[in-house]
């Protein structure tokens, strides 16, 4: 417990504990969680302004913020575009504020534990929603407490828990699943080492993580999100490859191949595999579960429309939050976003802004990968937790190529927190290398 409250820099002890408190309460009380996380970032900004402002990555996000403000000036509906800035700019401040606050792999591990433990009430509410008919709407002092649970799921039959939609829950759970699996592997290796050295073995963390990871995985399946399923499979394969478990990789590959054949193979072959692959999996993958959907609801249609908007205004875009109104005007259907973050940004803010945003993300991805494989400052026992954060980041990128998570307070905050944590450790390791 004492280790959790400790921070290498005594001046940052309060914001570090504020961040931890925010992450603990965040899943069930996003308003209080967001306030305390933002407080941690702002206090760190006040104490580490010079350090933060000198980082090239942070300067890149400052330029990105300026470009977003400029595109708002060219928007057809300037008020809507201005409001859209709040889905991005506050999170840039949180991200840059947290990078000097989170500097060690011990902190990465602590944050991962908090996120995994915090997912338990979300999963419990989800199971109650689907199997016990739980449903409620609790509001106290407007947003201080605002919990909504739809009996039977949202959409019906798909677990959404206290989040707004099944896809939103899927994006949340797949991140927790990645971090939880990383912690499980760490503890599994630790127990093997303790047994080998004949020292005292504590099985409790591994048992807890086993239950939590399995519960999160089952909940993830019940969201019926194809995107999350694919990311979870890629994650399991990535961990198995990282650990050098060739038999598990081969077995997993066989299972995935069977599912794909059941979903997409010619009928004569597919019928054989459908005998043991559950219907809700293969039928969801090939969309037979929801036949005859309107063309306007298909991702291909939305992506083509977004790209067409980009071609019409390639430099300034149409303004943030403009896609929904333009799509409704053309297709006569309400749709919040085009199910691709990068196409949405190109349509709404232009190609220059979008390319800069993608470039900053790629810089983080490449730098994190090089740090993992080449940095001598990253101890072997800490590489797995670092790898877990890198996988979570890749999972977020993949998810946002077929959906958009920026409109949900929980998802956006958690993403920028774990990205800030990843970059904070990268910056610290680079500093140690240059000493």
DOKE-932600 format. One record per residue (C-alpha): x, y, z. Coordinates in steps of 0.1 Angstrom, whole numbers, padded with zeros to 4 digits, always signed. Last residue first. Example, Ala and Ser with C-alpha at 12.3 -4.5 7.8 and 13.67 -1.06 7.14 Angstrom:
DOKE-932600
+0137-0011+0071;+0123-0045+0078;
***
This chain:
DOKE-932600
+0232+0108-0193;+0216+0104-0227;+0204+0069-0219;+0189+0079-0186;+0170+0108-0204;+0158+0084-0230;+0145+0060-0203;+0126+0089-0186;+0111+0101-0219;+0099+0066-0227;+0084+0062-0192;+0064+0094-0196;+0054+0084-0231;+0038+0051-0219;+0021+0069-0189;+0008+0096-0212;-0006+0069-0235;-0022+0052-0205;-0038+0085-0194;-0048+0096-0229;-0066+0063-0234;-0083+0063-0200;-0097+0098-0206;-0109+0092-0241;-0127+0059-0231;-0144+0073-0200;-0155+0106-0215;-0170+0089-0246;-0169+0110-0278;-0133+0102-0288;-0139+0064-0292;-0146+0062-0329;-0151+0029-0348;-0135+0008-0375;-0100+0024-0377;-0105+0035-0341;-0103-0001-0328;-0070-0007-0346;-0054+0024-0331;-0067+0015-0296;-0053-0020-0299;-0019-0006-0309;-0019+0016-0277;-0030-0014-0256;-0002-0035-0271;+0024-0008-0262;+0010-0007-0227;+0014-0045-0224;+0049-0043-0239;+0059-0019-0211;+0044-0044-0186;+0064-0072-0202;+0097-0053-0204;+0099-0046-0167;+0116-0079-0156;+0142-0075-0184;+0152-0040-0172;+0146-0011-0195;+0178+0010-0195;+0194-0012-0222;+0169+0001-0247;+0168-0019-0279;+0137-0039-0282;+0112-0021-0259;+0126+0014-0266;+0125+0008-0304;+0089-0002-0301;+0080+0028-0279;+0098+0052-0303;+0079+0037-0333;+0045+0039-0317;+0050+0073-0302;+0063+0087-0335;+0033+0070-0353;+0009+0087-0330;+0025+0121-0337;+0025+0114-0374;-0012+0104-0373;-0021+0138-0356;+0001+0157-0381;-0015+0138-0410;-0050+0147-0397;-0042+0184-0393;-0028+0185-0429;-0056+0164-0443;-0085+0185-0433;-0103+0192-0399;-0138+0176-0404;-0133+0152-0433;-0097+0143-0424;-0107+0139-0387;-0136+0116-0396;-0114+0095-0419;-0089+0092-0390;-0115+0083-0364;-0132+0056-0385;-0168+0046-0377;-0182+0075-0398;-0196+0094-0368;-0228+0103-0349;-0252+0088-0374;-0288+0100-0378;-0304+0089-0411;-0317+0108-0441;-0287+0098-0462;-0276+0132-0476;-0288+0157-0449;-0282+0131-0422;-0246+0126-0434;-0239+0164-0434;-0254+0168-0399;-0233+0139-0385;-0201+0148-0402;-0200+0184-0390;-0189+0177-0354;-0155+0194-0361;-0154+0216-0391;-0159+0210-0428;-0122+0203-0436;-0095+0230-0437;-0070+0216-0463;-0088+0189-0482;-0123+0206-0485;-0141+0187-0513;-0117+0157-0512;-0122+0153-0474;-0160+0153-0478;-0157+0125-0504;-0135+0106-0479;-0162+0109-0453;-0189+0096-0477;-0168+0067-0488;-0161+0058-0451;-0198+0059-0443;-0208+0038-0472;-0182+0012-0464;-0192+0012-0428;-0227+0001-0436;-0255+0020-0418;-0264+0040-0449;-0268+0008-0469;-0297-0002-0447;-0292-0036-0430;-0306-0066-0448;-0291-0092-0426;-0280-0088-0389;-0268-0122-0378;-0256-0130-0413;-0230-0102-0408;-0200-0124-0417;-0184-0120-0383;-0217-0120-0363;-0228-0152-0380;-0194-0169-0372;-0195-0159-0335;-0232-0161-0326;-0235-0195-0344;-0209-0212-0321;-0180-0229-0340;-0184-0267-0335;-0208-0278-0363;-0202-0245-0381;-0168-0259-0392;-0184-0286-0414;-0210-0263-0428;-0183-0238-0438;-0166-0263-0461;-0197-0270-0483;-0209-0234-0479;-0177-0218-0493;-0156-0204-0466;-0164-0170-0449;-0178-0175-0414;-0170-0212-0406;-0136-0208-0423;-0128-0177-0403;-0137-0195-0371;-0117-0226-0380;-0087-0204-0389;-0089-0186-0356;-0089-0219-0337;-0060-0233-0357;-0040-0201-0352;-0046-0203-0315;-0033-0238-0314;-0002-0229-0334;+0005-0198-0312;-0001-0219-0281;+0024-0245-0294;+0049-0218-0302;+0050-0202-0268;+0080-0179-0273;+0068-0154-0246;+0065-0126-0271;+0049-0149-0296;+0023-0159-0270;+0017-0123-0260;+0012-0112-0296;-0011-0142-0303;-0033-0133-0273;-0033-0096-0283;-0043-0104-0320;-0072-0125-0307;-0083-0097-0283;-0081-0072-0312;-0102-0093-0335;-0129-0099-0308;-0129-0061-0300;-0136-0052-0336;-0162-0079-0340;-0182-0065-0310;-0208-0089-0297;-0206-0072-0263;-0209-0108-0249;-0174-0118-0261;-0159-0089-0241;-0179-0099-0210;-0165-0134-0213;-0130-0119-0217;-0134-0095-0187;-0146-0123-0165;-0117-0145-0176;-0092-0117-0169;-0107-0110-0135;-0108-0146-0123;-0072-0152-0135;-0061-0119-0120;-0074-0127-0086;-0059-0162-0087;-0025-0147-0098;-0026-0120-0071;-0034-0146-0044;-0008-0172-0053;+0019-0159-0029;+0049-0182-0030;+0076-0181-0003;+0110-0190-0017;+0121-0223-0032;+0142-0206-0059;+0124-0225-0087;+0091-0220-0070;+0097-0183-0066;+0107-0180-0103;+0076-0199-0115;+0056-0176-0092;+0071-0145-0108;+0065-0158-0143;+0028-0163-0135;+0027-0129-0119;+0041-0112-0150;+0018-0132-0173;-0012-0122-0153;-0002-0085-0153;+0000-0086-0191;-0033-0104-0193;-0049-0076-0172;-0034-0049-0194;-0047-0064-0226;-0081-0073-0210;-0085-0038-0196;-0079-0023-0231;-0103-0048-0247;-0129-0040-0219;-0131-0003-0227;-0134-0007-0264;-0160-0034-0259;-0179-0012-0235;-0181+0015-0261;-0192-0010-0287;-0220-0022-0264;-0233+0013-0260;-0235+0042-0235;-0214+0027-0207;-0230+0014-0175;-0231-0022-0187;-0232-0024-0225;-0237-0062-0230;-0254-0070-0263;-0289-0086-0264;-0308-0054-0269;-0286-0026-0283;-0278-0017-0255;-0283-0045-0230;-0312-0066-0216;-0320-0041-0189;-0305-0007-0196;-0281+0006-0169;-0276+0043-0164;-0253+0059-0138;-0249+0096-0133;-0233+0106-0100;-0217+0141-0098;-0233+0147-0132;-0266+0163-0123;-0265+0165-0084;-0274+0129-0081;-0286+0107-0110;-0293+0069-0109;-0310+0053-0139;-0316+0016-0133;-0318-0018-0150;-0309-0053-0139;-0326-0081-0159;-0306-0109-0141;-0288-0124-0171;-0280-0094-0195;-0279-0064-0171;-0266-0084-0142;-0237-0096-0163;-0229-0060-0173;-0233-0046-0138;-0207-0072-0127;-0184-0063-0156;-0185-0026-0147;-0180-0033-0110;-0149-0054-0118;-0133-0030-0143;-0118-0008-0115;-0096-0037-0104;-0081-0039-0139;-0076-0002-0141;-0060+0000-0107;-0037-0029-0114;-0026-0013-0147;-0020+0021-0130;+0003+0004-0104;+0022-0016-0131;+0028+0016-0151;+0039+0033-0119;+0064+0005-0112;+0075+0009-0149;+0087+0044-0139;+0082+0080-0151;+0045+0089-0147;+0042+0125-0135;+0064+0139-0163;+0041+0124-0190;+0009+0132-0171;+0006+0169-0180;+0012+0163-0217;-0017+0138-0218;-0040+0158-0196;-0035+0189-0218;-0040+0169-0249;-0071+0155-0234;-0085+0190-0229;-0079+0198-0266;-0096+0167-0281;-0133+0162-0274;-0136+0198-0262;-0126+0210-0296;-0160+0197-0309;-0177+0225-0290;-0158+0250-0312;-0169+0231-0343;-0205+0232-0333;-0203+0269-0326;-0185+0275-0359;-0211+0259-0381;-0197+0262-0417;-0162+0257-0403;-0133+0279-0414;-0125+0294-0380;-0127+0259-0364;-0099+0248-0389;-0077+0274-0372;-0084+0261-0337;-0076+0226-0348;-0043+0238-0364;-0033+0255-0331;-0040+0223-0312;-0019+0203-0336;+0009+0228-0332;+0007+0223-0294;+0006+0185-0299;+0039+0188-0318;+0054+0209-0291;+0045+0181-0267;+0063+0156-0288;+0093+0180-0291;+0096+0182-0253;+0106+0216-0241;+0071+0227-0229;+0068+0198-0205;+0101+0203-0188;+0095+0241-0185;+0060+0236-0171;+0069+0210-0145;+0053+0223-0113;+0023+0240-0128;+0018+0213-0154;+0020+0187-0127;-0008+0205-0109;-0028+0206-0141;-0024+0169-0148;-0033+0158-0113;-0064+0181-0113;-0074+0166-0147;-0073+0131-0131;-0093+0144-0101;-0120+0160-0122;-0122+0131-0146;-0127+0106-0118;-0154+0127-0101;-0173+0130-0134;-0166+0094-0145;-0182+0079-0114;-0186+0041-0120;-0155+0035-0141;-0136+0066-0128;-0136+0058-0090;-0102+0040-0090;-0087+0060-0119;-0094+0093-0101;-0079+0081-0068;-0047+0071-0087;-0044+0104-0104;-0049+0123-0071;-0022+0101-0055;+0002+0111-0083;-0009+0147-0081;-0002+0148-0043;+0032+0130-0045;+0046+0152-0073;+0068+0174-0052;+0083+0143-0036;+0097+0132-0069;+0102+0094-0070;+0065+0089-0060;+0052+0068-0032;+0015+0063-0026;+0014+0028-0042;+0045+0017-0024;+0028+0024+0009;+0000+0000+0000;
***
